[in-house]
Amino acid sequence: MSKGRSHKRIIFLVGILGAIGAFAASSMLSSPNRTNLSNSDIAILFVGNSFTSCNSLDKMVESLVREVTGGSSVYTIRSAPGGYRMHQHASSLRRGRLATHFTKQNRGHWDFVVLQGQSQVPGFAPENPQTSKVVDGFRAFAQKTAALPCRVCLLMTWGYLNTDNFNPKHYPNYETMQARLAAGYHYIRKVMLEDNPKVEVSPVGLAFQRVRQKD
């Protein structure tokens, strides 16, 4: 299988598997195993919160990537503390634990960096101060990876099945929330493309919506 086709399939897998995560779960960021990272055929870094850590999405993707690529060695790791927003990850990227994944020794080994934002803010209006802060966090990753060979994948989250009690006017129902989240992730991608042309959206939320409609 060509590397281009493998990349498309991995993005697809991230989208499909992300729809599984519906409940919060605890997570931890372990130290990178540099031997595994440098020797793997495919290396994927997941950055998000409980939407990513739920059901160990990183390990599920790792398992399926091996299957669809015919046994490639896959290395995954996640940074997904509950409730984290992208500007918090950006701070870690500059001078925290995430920075260790982009040292001179490690940064060239990543094939994918998967970014998942907080569940509500990406769907807020672009002029909202919270949106601006989070978009700046996403942009920090675009800038950090611009000169690297990896692709950046935005994991679009899914709307709440019931009304968002904290933002009932902006998100009065599931359909409205999902539509605004989808628009928000594409807006974030547009901003990130100014710094890095290798940014794509994995429509996890839309996959979740499609499954829900069929049920």
Salt bridges, closest charged atoms under 4 A:
ASP58 OD1 - ARG78 NH1 2.86
GLU62 OE1 - LYS59 NZ 3.37
GLU62 OE2 - ARG66 NH2 2.66
ASP111 OD1 - LYS3 NZ 3.60
GLU175 OE2 - ARG212 NH1 3.47
GLU194 OE1 - ARG139 NH2 2.93
ASP195 OD2 - ARG139 NE 2.40
GLU200 OE2 - ARG151 NH1 2.74
